[in-house]
Every structure is written in C-alpha cells, then in structure tokens.
Amino acid sequence: MVVQSYYDFTSSTGFSVCLGSTQNILDKETVQKILVMKRLLCSKQGSPNLILPPTNGTRRKNGVSRCGCLTNIKFKRIDRSDKWVTDSVNLDHNHPFTTLSKIRYLLINRSISHTSKILLSSLADVNVSVLQQTAYFSNQLGGPENMGCMTLDINNMVRDDRIDLKNYDVDLIVEDFEMKKLENAQFFYDLVKDDEGRLKHTSFGPILL
C-alpha cells in the first residue's frame, strides 16, 4: 500500500509525520462516510518553538520541535476502492534528519506490543514503578535499543490503563446501584463527576420518610 510505504520511508529516513487534513464523501447507499483523501505533514511543520516559557524567572532551552517545514504528501483513494495513489508531494525539508543512532526514538518507530502490554500491566498491578518496569523490560530484551519504546511510552500506557480502570469502576458502581433500585423502590443514589468525567463523590441509601 502506497501510504504504508511512505510511513516506512519516513521511519528509515529519520523524520516523523502527522495527519494534516482529510476529506470524506458520503456513501448514499450505506449512509457512511468514506475517506477519499489524506494529507500527511512533517512533524516539524508549524511555527518554531525553541524556548519554553519562563519558569521561576528562568528559561530552559529545548530542542527544535517545529521549524516551519513544508514537507507534505497527499494521497487519494481510487474510485472508493482499497487502492491509494500519491496525488502530490513536497519532500523539501528545512531541517536535518534524525541521526541513525537516534532513529528508534522517533514517535513513528515507537510502539508497545500486545504481549509487552500484558507484561507491563501485570507489573503495574503489583505496584512496580514505571522506572523499574522499564529496567526489567530492557533487561529481558537485551538492552534499551531493543525495547521499541521509551519510558515515556510506558508511563503513558500505565496512565491510560488507570483512567480506563477508574471509568470501569464507576460503571460497576452505577450498575450495582441500579440493581438495588430494582430490588428496593426506596433506594436512591447520586453521583458527582469532575470535568474529566471522573467520580468525585457519591451518596446513596434508602429514602427516609
């Protein structure tokens, strides 16, 4: 597939991409949207951001995250089929590529396999810290260069798992309360969530007459 080939090219060349824009059309028969165009941009596209905002009166320099690179490629779907073609391309980068020794750190080259997620989740369940998980994971694979991810990725995975678990716990509470209402018409409950949908507090009990 031409799109996957471009991802492979960016991965080995030394730059990451992000989705710029898409175009959909409506299939009148299925009443579903069909993606017919997508444009990928260099991840360094956009306004330069060389210095972080001051903290406690000091400034900390960080690497060039965006430098206005105009590299982009546009793909189009042929007649609603599974075949895509390159419609236009601009490969004129205005920045050096990531060096070979650091290519593995590019976001496009980082992922956590399903098997690894199970292992890391089991370690998190017994309160093993992210740093200890990373050290163990690295040792099992023969070094950090073989991990395919970074400590940041593992930390994000653990965070997302906790959020999912909290949401799942709230659903179980609601389900249990609804069952109690069916069993007892005098039972009531009230849930209060924060702006992110997380449970802040709850009240429940029989109605007192």
BALO-458012 format. One line per 2 residues: number of its first residue (from 1); for each residue x, y, z of N, C-alpha, C, O. Coordinates in steps of 0.05 Angstrom, whole numbers, plus 5000, padded with zeros to 4 digits. Example, Ala and Ser with C-alpha at 12.3 -4.5 7.8 and 13.67 -1.06 7.14 Angstrom:
REM residues 2
1) 5264 4886 5156 5246 4910 5156 5264 4934 5156 5285 4934 5169 ~ 5257 4955 5142 5273 4979 5143 5258 5001 5157 5268 5023 5161
//
This chain:
REM residues 209
1) 5017 4976 5000 5000 5000 5000 5018 5025 5000 5037 5026 5015 ~ 5011 5045 4983 5028 5068 4980 5030 5084 5006 5052 5095 5011
3) 5009 5086 5022 5010 5101 5047 5030 5088 5066 5046 5101 5079 ~ 5028 5061 5069 5046 5047 5087 5075 5049 5077 5093 5051 5094
5) 5079 5049 5051 5106 5052 5040 5118 5079 5048 5142 5081 5054 ~ 5101 5100 5049 5111 5126 5057 5119 5126 5087 5139 5138 5095
7) 5102 5113 5103 5109 5110 5132 5135 5096 5135 5152 5104 5152 ~ 5140 5075 5120 5165 5060 5122 5188 5078 5113 5210 5076 5125
9) 5184 5094 5093 5204 5113 5083 5212 5133 5105 5236 5137 5110 ~ 5192 5145 5117 5198 5165 5138 5211 5153 5162 5229 5164 5174
11) 5203 5128 5169 5214 5114 5191 5244 5109 5188 5259 5112 5207 ~ 5252 5101 5164 5280 5095 5159 5297 5119 5153 5321 5119 5157
13) 5284 5140 5142 5299 5164 5134 5306 5181 5158 5328 5193 5159 ~ 5288 5183 5177 5295 5199 5201 5277 5222 5207 5286 5243 5217
15) 5251 5221 5200 5232 5242 5207 5205 5230 5212 5198 5209 5200 ~ 5189 5243 5229 5162 5234 5235 5142 5251 5220 5148 5273 5211
17) 5118 5240 5217 5096 5254 5204 5072 5255 5222 5069 5240 5241 ~ 5054 5273 5215 5028 5276 5229 5007 5281 5208 5012 5290 5186
19) 4982 5275 5216 4960 5278 5197 4953 5308 5195 4949 5321 5215 ~ 4952 5318 5170 4946 5346 5165 4917 5351 5160 4905 5367 5173
21) 4906 5337 5140 4878 5342 5133 4867 5316 5120 4882 5300 5110 ~ 4841 5314 5119 4827 5292 5107 4802 5302 5092 4793 5324 5096
23) 4792 5285 5074 4767 5291 5060 4751 5266 5059 4760 5244 5052 ~ 4725 5268 5066 4707 5246 5065 4684 5252 5046 4676 5275 5042
25) 4672 5231 5035 4648 5233 5020 4627 5215 5032 4634 5195 5045 ~ 4602 5221 5027 4580 5205 5039 4570 5184 5019 4562 5191 4997
27) 4571 5159 5027 4560 5137 5011 4530 5137 5015 4521 5131 5037 ~ 4515 5143 4994 4486 5145 4996 4473 5118 5002 4451 5117 5014
29) 4486 5096 4994 4474 5070 4998 4476 5061 5028 4457 5052 5040 ~ 4500 5064 5038 4505 5056 5066 4502 5078 5086 4502 5074 5110
31) 4500 5103 5076 4499 5127 5093 4523 5128 5112 4520 5136 5135 ~ 4546 5121 5101 4570 5122 5117 4591 5139 5103 4591 5141 5078
33) 4608 5152 5119 4629 5168 5107 4652 5151 5097 4660 5131 5110 ~ 4663 5158 5074 4685 5143 5063 4709 5162 5060 4706 5184 5048
35) 4731 5155 5071 4755 5172 5069 4767 5170 5041 4773 5148 5032 ~ 4769 5192 5027 4779 5192 5000 4805 5208 4996 4818 5206 4975
37) 4813 5223 5017 4838 5238 5015 4850 5242 5042 4836 5246 5062 ~ 4877 5240 5044 4890 5247 5069 4917 5260 5062 4931 5252 5042
39) 4924 5280 5078 4950 5294 5074 4967 5290 5099 4957 5295 5121 ~ 4991 5281 5095 5010 5278 5118 5030 5300 5117 5041 5307 5096
41) 5036 5311 5140 5056 5333 5143 5080 5323 5159 5078 5304 5174 ~ 5102 5337 5155 5126 5332 5171 5119 5341 5200 5105 5361 5203
43) 5128 5326 5220 5121 5333 5248 5133 5360 5256 5126 5371 5277 ~ 5152 5370 5241 5165 5396 5247 5151 5419 5232 5161 5441 5232
45) 5128 5413 5221 5112 5434 5208 5101 5453 5229 5095 5443 5252 ~ 5097 5478 5223 5086 5497 5243 5106 5517 5252 5130 5517 5244
47) 5098 5535 5270 5114 5556 5280 5137 5546 5298 5133 5527 5313 ~ 5161 5558 5296 5183 5549 5313 5176 5552 5343 5163 5571 5351
49) 5186 5534 5358 5183 5535 5387 5209 5526 5400 5212 5503 5408 ~ 5228 5544 5402 5255 5537 5411 5259 5540 5441 5276 5526 5452
51) 5243 5556 5454 5247 5561 5482 5221 5558 5497 5200 5569 5489 ~ 5222 5544 5519 5198 5540 5535 5192 5566 5550 5210 5582 5555
53) 5167 5570 5559 5160 5594 5575 5177 5595 5600 5185 5574 5611 ~ 5183 5620 5610 5199 5622 5634 5186 5609 5658 5162 5611 5662
55) 5202 5596 5675 5193 5584 5700 5210 5594 5722 5234 5591 5722 ~ 5197 5607 5742 5211 5619 5765 5233 5639 5756 5254 5640 5767
57) 5226 5654 5735 5245 5674 5726 5268 5664 5708 5285 5680 5700 ~ 5268 5638 5702 5290 5627 5686 5278 5615 5661 5254 5607 5661
59) 5294 5612 5640 5285 5599 5616 5302 5574 5611 5326 5573 5617 ~ 5289 5554 5601 5303 5529 5595 5301 5523 5565 5279 5522 5554
61) 5324 5520 5552 5324 5514 5523 5316 5485 5519 5322 5467 5534 ~ 5302 5481 5497 5296 5453 5489 5300 5451 5459 5304 5470 5445
63) 5300 5426 5450 5306 5421 5422 5285 5433 5403 5263 5440 5412 ~ 5292 5436 5378 5274 5447 5358 5251 5428 5354 5256 5406 5343
65) 5227 5435 5362 5204 5417 5358 5190 5423 5331 5181 5405 5318 ~ 5188 5449 5324 5176 5456 5299 5192 5479 5286 5201 5497 5300
67) 5196 5477 5261 5213 5497 5247 5201 5505 5220 5215 5514 5202 ~ 5174 5503 5218 5161 5512 5193 5167 5495 5169 5165 5505 5146
69) 5173 5469 5173 5179 5452 5150 5153 5448 5133 5132 5442 5145 ~ 5155 5451 5107 5132 5449 5090 5129 5422 5076 5112 5419 5058
71) 5146 5403 5083 5144 5376 5071 5116 5364 5076 5106 5364 5099 ~ 5104 5354 5055 5078 5342 5058 5073 5324 5034 5085 5326 5013
73) 5054 5306 5037 5047 5287 5016 5016 5283 5017 5005 5281 5039 ~ 5004 5282 4994 4975 5279 4992 4968 5253 4978 4978 5248 4956
75) 4951 5237 4990 4942 5212 4979 4912 5214 4972 4897 5226 4986 ~ 4905 5200 4950 4877 5199 4942 4869 5170 4938 4884 5154 4927
77) 4844 5164 4945 4833 5137 4941 4822 5136 4912 4809 5154 4903 ~ 4826 5113 4899 4816 5109 4872 4789 5096 4872 4786 5074 4880
79) 4769 5112 4862 4742 5101 4859 4731 5085 4883 4719 5064 4879 ~ 4736 5095 4906 4725 5083 4931 4736 5055 4936 4725 5040 4951
81) 4758 5048 4922 4769 5021 4926 4789 5022 4949 4791 5043 4963 ~ 4804 5000 4953 4824 4999 4974 4851 5009 4964 4871 5009 4978
83) 4852 5018 4939 4877 5027 4927 4880 5057 4929 4861 5073 4924 ~ 4904 5065 4938 4910 5094 4942 4933 5101 4923 4950 5084 4918
85) 4934 5126 4914 4956 5136 4898 4966 5163 4909 4951 5176 4923 ~ 4990 5169 4902 5002 5195 4910 4992 5217 4892 4995 5215 4867
87) 4979 5237 4903 4968 5259 4887 4988 5282 4884 4990 5294 4862 ~ 5002 5289 4906 5022 5310 4905 5042 5305 4927 5035 5292 4947
89) 5066 5315 4924 5087 5310 4945 5107 5333 4945 5114 5343 4923 ~ 5116 5340 4968 5138 5360 4972 5156 5349 4993 5149 5346 5016
91) 5180 5342 4985 5200 5330 5004 5223 5348 5010 5244 5339 5017 ~ 5218 5375 5008 5239 5394 5014 5239 5401 5044 5227 5421 5052
93) 5254 5386 5059 5256 5391 5088 5275 5415 5092 5294 5419 5077 ~ 5270 5430 5113 5287 5453 5120 5302 5447 5146 5310 5466 5160
95) 5306 5422 5152 5320 5414 5177 5334 5388 5172 5327 5373 5154 ~ 5355 5382 5188 5369 5357 5186 5352 5334 5196 5334 5338 5213
97) 5357 5310 5185 5342 5287 5194 5354 5276 5221 5376 5283 5228 ~ 5338 5261 5234 5348 5248 5259 5371 5228 5252 5369 5214 5232
99) 5392 5229 5268 5415 5211 5262 5407 5182 5265 5388 5175 5279 ~ 5422 5165 5252 5416 5136 5252 5415 5125 5280 5398 5107 5286
101) 5432 5134 5298 5433 5123 5325 5408 5131 5342 5403 5119 5362 ~ 5394 5152 5333 5371 5161 5348 5344 5157 5334 5323 5165 5344
103) 5345 5144 5310 5320 5139 5295 5300 5124 5311 5275 5128 5308 ~ 5309 5106 5328 5290 5089 5343 5273 5106 5363 5253 5097 5373
105) 5282 5130 5369 5268 5147 5388 5245 5163 5375 5228 5175 5388 ~ 5244 5163 5348 5222 5177 5334 5196 5164 5341 5194 5140 5344
107) 5175 5180 5344 5149 5170 5352 5139 5149 5333 5126 5130 5341 ~ 5145 5153 5307 5135 5134 5286 5148 5106 5290 5137 5087 5280
109) 5171 5105 5304 5184 5079 5307 5180 5067 5335 5192 5047 5342 ~ 5163 5080 5351 5158 5071 5378 5130 5059 5382 5110 5071 5374
111) 5129 5035 5394 5104 5022 5399 5108 5001 5421 5131 4992 5425 ~ 5087 4993 5434 5088 4972 5454 5070 4949 5444 5046 4953 5440
113) 5082 4926 5441 5067 4903 5430 5046 4894 5450 5047 4901 5474 ~ 5026 4879 5441 5005 4869 5458 5016 4852 5481 5008 4854 5504
115) 5036 4834 5474 5048 4817 5494 5063 4834 5515 5061 4828 5539 ~ 5077 4854 5506 5091 4872 5525 5072 4887 5543 5078 4891 5566
117) 5049 4895 5532 5029 4910 5548 5019 4892 5570 5015 4901 5593 ~ 5015 4866 5564 5006 4848 5585 5026 4845 5607 5020 4846 5631
119) 5052 4843 5599 5074 4840 5619 5075 4865 5636 5077 4864 5661 ~ 5076 4889 5623 5079 4914 5638 5054 4919 5656 5057 4929 5678
121) 5030 4912 5646 5006 4916 5662 5007 4898 5687 4998 4907 5709 ~ 5017 4874 5684 5019 4856 5707 5039 4867 5728 5034 4864 5752
123) 5060 4880 5719 5079 4892 5738 5067 4916 5751 5071 4921 5775 ~ 5051 4932 5736 5038 4955 5748 5017 4947 5769 5013 4961 5789
125) 5004 4924 5765 4984 4914 5783 4995 4908 5811 4981 4909 5831 ~ 5021 4902 5812 5034 4896 5838 5051 4919 5847 5070 4916 5862
127) 5044 4943 5836 5057 4969 5845 5087 4971 5838 5102 4983 5853 ~ 5095 4958 5816 5123 4962 5807 5124 4989 5792 5107 4994 5775
129) 5142 5006 5799 5144 5033 5788 5150 5032 5758 5161 5011 5748 ~ 5144 5053 5744 5150 5054 5715 5180 5051 5709 5187 5038 5690
131) 5196 5064 5726 5225 5062 5722 5235 5033 5725 5252 5023 5710 ~ 5224 5019 5745 5231 4991 5750 5220 4974 5727 5233 4954 5719
133) 5196 4980 5717 5185 4965 5694 5203 4968 5670 5209 4949 5656 ~ 5212 4993 5665 5230 4998 5642 5256 4983 5645 5265 4971 5625
135) 5268 4983 5669 5293 4969 5673 5290 4939 5669 5307 4926 5656 ~ 5268 4928 5679 5263 4899 5676 5258 4892 5646 5269 4873 5636
137) 5241 4908 5633 5235 4904 5605 5260 4905 5588 5264 4889 5570 ~ 5277 4925 5594 5302 4929 5579 5320 4905 5582 5333 4895 5563
139) 5322 4895 5607 5339 4873 5613 5330 4847 5599 5346 4831 5590 ~ 5303 4843 5598 5292 4820 5585 5297 4819 5555 5300 4798 5543
141) 5299 4843 5543 5302 4845 5514 5331 4850 5505 5337 4853 5482 ~ 5349 4851 5525 5377 4854 5518 5386 4882 5514 5406 4887 5500
143) 5373 4901 5526 5381 4929 5524 5359 4948 5514 5340 4939 5501 ~ 5361 4974 5521 5340 4993 5513 5337 4996 5483 5315 5003 5473
145) 5358 4990 5468 5356 4992 5439 5338 4972 5426 5329 4974 5403 ~ 5331 4951 5442 5313 4930 5431 5284 4932 5442 5267 4916 5436
147) 5279 4953 5458 5252 4956 5470 5231 4964 5451 5208 4955 5453 ~ 5238 4982 5432 5218 4992 5413 5201 5014 5425 5182 5023 5412
149) 5207 5023 5449 5192 5044 5462 5210 5058 5483 5233 5050 5487 ~ 5200 5079 5496 5215 5093 5516 5199 5093 5542 5177 5084 5544
151) 5213 5102 5563 5200 5104 5589 5174 5120 5588 5154 5114 5601 ~ 5175 5142 5572 5151 5159 5568 5128 5143 5558 5105 5147 5567
153) 5132 5125 5539 5111 5109 5527 5098 5090 5548 5074 5087 5549 ~ 5116 5078 5564 5106 5060 5585 5090 5076 5606 5070 5066 5616
155) 5100 5099 5613 5086 5116 5632 5058 5124 5622 5039 5124 5637 ~ 5057 5131 5596 5031 5138 5584 5012 5114 5584 4988 5118 5588
157) 5023 5091 5579 5006 5067 5578 4994 5061 5606 4971 5055 5608 ~ 5011 5063 5626 5002 5059 5654 4981 5079 5662 4961 5072 5674
159) 4985 5104 5654 4966 5125 5660 4939 5120 5646 4918 5122 5659 ~ 4940 5112 5621 4915 5106 5606 4900 5082 5618 4875 5082 5619
161) 4915 5062 5627 4903 5039 5639 4889 5046 5665 4867 5036 5671 ~ 4900 5065 5680 4888 5073 5705 4862 5088 5700 4842 5085 5714
163) 4863 5105 5679 4839 5120 5672 4816 5101 5664 4793 5104 5672 ~ 4823 5081 5647 4804 5061 5638 4792 5046 5662 4768 5041 5663
165) 4810 5039 5681 4801 5024 5704 4782 5041 5721 4762 5030 5731 ~ 4788 5067 5724 4770 5084 5740 4743 5086 5727 4722 5085 5741
167) 4743 5089 5701 4717 5091 5687 4702 5065 5689 4677 5065 5692 ~ 4716 5043 5688 4704 5016 5690 4692 5013 5718 4670 5003 5721
169) 4706 5022 5739 4697 5020 5766 4671 5036 5770 4652 5027 5784 ~ 4670 5060 5758 4646 5077 5760 4622 5063 5747 4600 5063 5758
171) 4627 5050 5724 4605 5036 5711 4594 5013 5728 4570 5008 5729 ~ 4613 4999 5742 4604 4978 5760 4588 4988 5784 4568 4976 5792
173) 4595 5012 5794 4580 5024 5816 4552 5031 5807 4533 5025 5821 ~ 4550 5043 5784 4524 5051 5773 4507 5026 5769 4483 5026 5776
175) 4519 5005 5757 4504 4980 5753 4494 4968 5779 4471 4959 5780 ~ 4511 4969 5799 4503 4958 5825 4480 4974 5838 4461 4963 5849
177) 4482 5001 5836 4461 5018 5847 4434 5014 5832 4413 5014 5845 ~ 4436 5011 5806 4411 5007 5790 4397 4981 5798 4373 4979 5800
179) 4414 4960 5804 4402 4935 5813 4388 4938 5840 4367 4927 5845 ~ 4401 4954 5858 4389 4959 5884 4363 4974 5882 4344 4970 5897
181) 4361 4992 5862 4336 5007 5858 4313 4989 5849 4290 4992 5856 ~ 4321 4968 5832 4300 4949 5823 4291 4932 5847 4267 4924 5848
183) 4309 4926 5865 4302 4909 5888 4287 4925 5910 4271 4913 5925 ~ 4293 4951 5912 4282 4967 5933 4274 4994 5922 4291 5010 5915
185) 4248 4999 5920 4238 5024 5909 4246 5048 5926 4245 5071 5916 ~ 4254 5044 5951 4261 5066 5969 4291 5073 5966 4300 5092 5979
187) 4306 5058 5950 4335 5064 5948 4340 5087 5928 4326 5089 5908 ~ 4359 5103 5935 4367 5125 5917 4397 5128 5916 4411 5118 5935
189) 4408 5140 5896 4436 5146 5895 4441 5171 5878 4424 5179 5862 ~ 4464 5183 5883 4472 5207 5868 4502 5207 5863 4517 5203 5882
191) 4510 5211 5839 4539 5211 5832 4547 5239 5823 4532 5252 5808 ~ 4570 5248 5831 4581 5274 5822 4608 5269 5809 4626 5257 5821
193) 4611 5278 5784 4636 5274 5769 4649 5301 5765 4636 5322 5765 ~ 4676 5300 5760 4690 5325 5754 4689 5331 5724 4675 5317 5709
195) 4704 5351 5715 4702 5359 5686 4713 5338 5668 4706 5338 5644 ~ 4729 5319 5678 4740 5298 5661 4724 5272 5664 4733 5251 5654
197) 4701 5273 5677 4684 5250 5679 4692 5230 5700 4681 5208 5701 ~ 4710 5238 5718 4719 5220 5740 4701 5224 5764 4691 5247 5769
199) 4697 5203 5779 4679 5204 5802 4691 5220 5825 4714 5214 5833 ~ 4677 5241 5834 4687 5257 5857 4675 5246 5883 4690 5241 5902
201) 4649 5244 5885 4637 5232 5908 4609 5222 5901 4597 5228 5881 ~ 4598 5205 5919 4572 5194 5915 4557 5192 5941 4569 5191 5963
203) 4530 5193 5939 4513 5189 5963 4492 5169 5955 4482 5169 5933 ~ 4484 5153 5974 4463 5132 5969 4451 5123 5995 4461 5128 6017
205) 4428 5110 5992 4415 5099 6016 4385 5098 6012 4375 5106 5991 ~ 4370 5088 6031 4341 5087 6029 4329 5115 6034 4340 5131 6048
207) 4306 5120 6022 4292 5145 6026 4279 5145 6054 4264 5126 6061 ~ 4285 5165 6069 4274 5167 6096 4248 5183 6096 4248 5206 6087
209) 4227 5172 6106 4201 5185 6106 4195 5196 6134 4174 5208 6138
//
